[in-house]
Each structure stands twice: as C-alpha cells, then as structure tokens.
Amino acid sequence: MAALGSAKDPSPDCFAIFGLPRKLWIEMAALEQKFLKLSWKLHPDNFVSGTETERELSLKRSSELNDAYRTLRDPVGRIEYLLAIEGARKEGEHKQQAPPELLEEVFELNESLDELREARASGGDLAALKTRLESAEKSFQEKLGEVDAQLQAAAREWDAALQSDAATRKRVMAKLNDLLNRRSYIRNLVANVQKELL
Amino acid sequence: MGKIVGIDLGTTNSLVAYTDPQTGQPKCIQGPYGSTLCPSVVSLDVDGTIVVGEAARRRLLTQPERTIYSVKRLMGRGPADVQTELKLFPFRIDSSSKNVIRVKLGEKVFTPPEISAFILRELKNWAEAHFGETVDRAVITVPAYFNDAQRQATKDAGKIGGLEVLRLVNEPTAAALAYGLHEKQRGKVAVYDLGGGTFDISVLKLISTTEGDIFQVLSTNGDTHLGGDDIDNLLQAFVHELILQHDEIDFSPHGELAQELRKALIDVKHRLSEAESATLRFPLPNGDVFTHEFTRGAFEALIRPVVDRTMGPVKQALADAQLKPTDMDEVVLVGGATRTPLIRRTVQEFFGRKPHIELNPDEVVALGAAVQANILDQGVKTMLLLDVTPLSLGIETYGGAVAKIIPRNSTIPASAQELYTTGVDNQTGIDIHVLQGERELAKDCRSLARFTLRVPPAPAGLPRIEVKFLIDANGILQVGAKDLRTGEQHSIEVQPSYGINDSEIERMLEESIEYAEQDFAERQVIEARTESESILTATAKALANPQSAGLSAEERAKIDASVAALRESVTGSDYKLIRKRIDELNHATEHLAELLMNSAVSTALEGRKLAEV
C-alpha cells in the first residue's frame, strides 16, 4: 500500500505530515480538510484484511496523523511543539519561578489562599476572603489574556522571520519560550485559585 | 472465511445483526423465541450445560443461584470495585477472586468474560442458524465510556466465544452510524444512550466529503454504572419498604420473591411509558395481594435522581466539544430506558429540539455494529468512523501524581512518547505505572498496568529509553519501548491490572467449546419439547378443573385442536414449528387461564400464560 510508506521511514514532524512549513499561523479549515483526507487513506479500518505489516504501519501512521492534528489545532500546544523540534525548549519544561514583576501580587495571592484555608479549618468568615480571591483571579485572568496577545504577536514575528538568519530566529524563539513559561505559571495560579474557590 | 456480524453485547439484552447484501441495509437476526433480543442472562443447568437468553431468564425465578444477569457490570473490574454493585445485584462473587472477579454459578466458577462469551456464542449460533453458514468474525459494541480494562475484557469474551473481534465500536457511535445511513443526517449530532446498565453521551460531527461520509466523534462522556437497572433498583427498594411497613414481610433482596417483584415492577415501568397510571398487584407468600397504584408523576419523582445523574456527563461532553446545547443539529435517543417519557422530555428541554426516536432504541446499536462490520469486511469506502478515547491516559510521577500524556477525547489511534533514564548508576529497571482517568492523583485514577522497563547497566542518566504508549482503534492500550542509544526495540510484557492473560484465555476458549458441544438446533428442540410438556400438562390440569365449564364450545374445540397440533409437532424436530404451536396453544387458553383464577388473584396475574399460573 503506497499510501502507508515504509516502516523504515522516519516519523515526520507534525508540520511535515500536513505538508506545512513550520509557521505558527495555520488556516484551520484547510488543516481540517487535509486531516480528513489523510484519515481516509491511513485509518486502520482500511487494512483489517491487510498483511500484518500493513496493519502495523496503518496504526503507526494514523496515530501520528491524529497526534499531529491534536498538536497543531491547539495554538499554544503548537508553539510548544515548534520550540521542541527547533531544540529551543526541552519537553516538559515549565519554569516555576514567578516572573519578577508579578512577585508582589503572587505573594499577596498566596497569603489570601493561606488565610482562606485557615479560615476554612477554623470555621472563620469566608465571604470577605472569597471576594478578595475572586478579584485576584480576575486580575490574573486578565494577565493571561495579555500573555496570549503577546504570544500571538511573537508568533507572527516568528512567521515573518522564517527565512531570516539563525540569530534572529533564535531571538524570537527565546521570546516565545519566555512567554510560554510565563503563561504556564499564570495558568497554574489561576487553576489553584479556582480549585480553592470551588 | 465465515460470515461477519455486528453484536450489541448489552447489560440487559444482547443482539446480533448483519448487513443484507441485497439491500445494503442492516437487519437484526431473530432467535428461537421469535425475538431479536437475547436476554443477557446465563444459567448453568444441574446437568452441567449452559443455558443462555430467554430460557435462562426464566430460570432467574426458579434457580437464581445458578443464574446470572447484568454481568456486563462486572467486566474489567476488580473485587474492590464492585462493592456497591453487590448490594444491588445478586452476584455471587467467589472468594478466590483476586484481580479478576470470579462468579459462582451453582458449583462452578466463571470470570465475567467467560459468562459474556456464553452470550456471544449463543448469538453466533443464532446467526449461523440464520445463514446456514459459519460465523467467525464480529464487530462488538461497548459503552463509549468503557475504560481499557473493560474493553480488553470484552475483546477477551469475543475470543473465548470463538469470534475474531475485528473492532470494538462505541455504542453511541454505532447508533449514529445506523441513523446516518437511515436518515442521511448532516451536521452536529448528540447521541444520548441510556441502556440497561450504562450511560453514554457522544457529540459527533457528520461530514460529507468527496470520498464519502465521515462520522467524527468530537467528545464523549458517561457513566458505566448508570442505567435502566438503577431505575428498577429504586422502584424495588421503594416497594420493599412499603411491603415491609404494611405487611411486615421483609424478603431477602436477592431471593426468588425479589426476582418476581422486580419482574412485576419492570412491567409497571413499561406500562407507565404509555399510560398515566399503572397498578402493581403482587401476590405475597401470606396469601394477600399487595396493591399499589403508581401515577406517572409519582414514578417520575422517584426516578428523577437517575435522570439527573445523566446530565452532568451531557454538560461535560458539550463543554469538551466547545459547543452549546443549541449548536446541535440533531439529537438521537438510544437504549430501552429512553422510552421513559421523563427522559425524552428532559433531553428535549435541554437541547431545545425534539429527539430522534425513529429507529428501535433496542436495536439501533446492533444495526450500527452491522454497518461497521460490513465496512470492515467489504472494505466499503463510503463511510469512515473517527472515534475518540473517553478517558485521559497518564503515567504516575513523583509523589503519586499523574502526568497526562494523551488527553481524553483524542481521536484514536493516538499515541504519546515518553523518554526515560536512570537515576542511579547501574540501575537495571525503571518502574512504570500507566493509569486512566481525569483525577490528579494516581490513587484516584484507574490503574491499567504496571511494568518494569529493563535497562542495561550504565552510569546514571546515560540510558535513553523511549516508551511509546499507543491507544489503538479499539481504545485499547499498547506499549512499546526503544533504546535510543542502540536503536533496539524492547518488547514489553504488560500485565494488565484487571485482565486475564493469553494462556488463561486459551484454556477458557477450550472449556467454552466443551460447554457448547451440544448442537444448537438439538438444544433448541430439547428446550421447546420441555416447554411444550409443561404447557400440555398445565392445559390438561386446567381442563379437569370445574371452572373450565365456563368455556364456549368453540373455545373448547380450539384448545383441543391446538393441543393436537402441538402434540403432533413435538414428534418432529423443527423447534420453530414447536414454538409456533406453543404460542397458538397459549393464545387458545387465555380465557381458560382467566376462568381458573379467583377474582382477587386473577387481576394480579392478568396477561399471564397458563403454564405460569
């Protein structure tokens, strides 16, 4: 089956599977069309009565296709993945230090969270603390929105720099990496607050 | 190669269907009792033979300790998982159960896949009797929310039952496939599937492409222990309590009387789907008849908790697909329990649209399985199913936390690679624990497998082992490992936490064939003859009763003719003819049965057959 290629072929990266350059802006409707077209060709349903090699290859290729579609559909996952294959981000990297300009607010937030837990344990008044936490959550949500906007801008910068020299590309990648770490940090904060407020 | 079928292996009933090569339409196959539903009940006869389906269901009343129903609730689960189940269902778990549950039927012990295999073998027999040809391959449906262990157990059941399982298809997806073929629907579809013991909600997108139609599942959610059974349990508990208060009779929840009551209550439930009220009349051992009138309102108030429990998963599935209830173009109801008016109303109100009920909710899943079976068999490239994994796959990390590596609702097949190394010099093994579930801690997720990755001795941090976790198109996990330094592939022996290993399956397959050795047709003839004997005896006894004088001459002549016809048919070996004659005699003796009962009891036994009086 020509569609499957050979078992010896190295696994292509997510962009290559869809025949795309390593650009961060992706037209979603076109991506979906391509995904459906490739699914027709590669899905294991086509090879139920095929040879064992064909069945294995179909499983491998179709899982790679699905993994790639999942990765590229997610705007943030897409950036993380790009940095990983460009060698600018180690897999699973999430820097947990607070960004310096957020230190003060994070400190306050953690204090409020502690107070809330204490008040809960001792049966104290929760309402005021909850209001404070809710407004803190809102403020961090806004910051998350800001980071997302910055990420988008940096992503456009990357796409524009695709043909540029290595130094420029390296600089944009470092910027993207910092923004991703910052985003993951803030997102964890928001998740923690939401958990306490439940 | 033999024929291929689609099988709905249900909690309460199971069905088998095929695609008619002439019309291209799927059809369910009837069993010896003339119904397409095979009750998912298995009984071990005192002579050591296995009885399945309607015949076994009747034994629930006479030999409950040798008979089991709703075994699907035990598939892929360990003894510790089923404690709540044991309070509600008469499962007799053997003390030898370790990871895999073993159930007692009389003096023998079986695993849930073996019991399911008996049901599958029965359906295989139905199909073989229908085609007059061997059936050796099947597509079997599973609840979309089944985890890896439950899926593996179903696949094992297929193997033990003598079937090559070409694919496990999710029940709501199968239903969508049947509807898609039937109605040519397009757009976004929600499938609400409340069966006997499981609940699923799936959100799909139906897309027409130049190659054909694609059924893409966007998200799924559910509860593998929620279904019509739970409605029956609520009713039963409610009436037990009433009987305890009024008549001071406290019967053991799993005894014969409880089974009788359950049967009567299921009948009340069914009547309430049509009528505004229904009366339960239940003869008690002390000679009284317990009577209770259920209005639909009171019934709905009683069962509302079950209906409410379905709505959490519905909302989660929509949220995961990033859709609102009003974004749905179609809503489809599947499963016998969705005949309940309260459920129809609740679903309609939530989605703001009238749900589809055109296809028989009991049959639609089996029909969809037959469609998929045909696609796989013929390589029919007009339709493609893209399903998802219902639960996130994770691995245990430091401190008992779980790192999610394949998120729920990922299109399958799906995979993830993890890189492992050693922390100590000359370390020879790395322990890996694979889990499924949405919770953050390993102890709250479902353990799928634990295994030790073998590493050649080397300084700490030098080995580079890539482990590949792959969920195949059946939703079942496969694990492979590669040493990145040598390029060597490691095969990994993954011992599932709640599974049976291959050699056990082989042994079970052999035993299952022994049980099945008695020829299917031969057994049907024996069963039909036994049944005709009991109805002939009952008829003779009834005709000897003075009350029979109330029959008209015409009625009497009809009975005599039916008796003669049945007697004649029993001399032959056409079990379908014998069944037909039994039905005719049952019909002819309806008035006689009524005459025989005194007025108080007669209402309680309304609609019963003479042999059951």
Interface residues (C-beta under 8 A of the other chain):
Chain A: L36 K37 S39 W40 H43 P44 D45 N46 V48 S49 L59 S62 S63 E64 N66 D67 Y69 R70 E91
Chain B: L166 R167 I207 T209 E211 G212 I214 Q216 I375 L376 D377 G379 K381 L384 L385 L386 P407 S410 T411 I412 P413 A414 S415 A416 L419 L470 I471 D472 A473
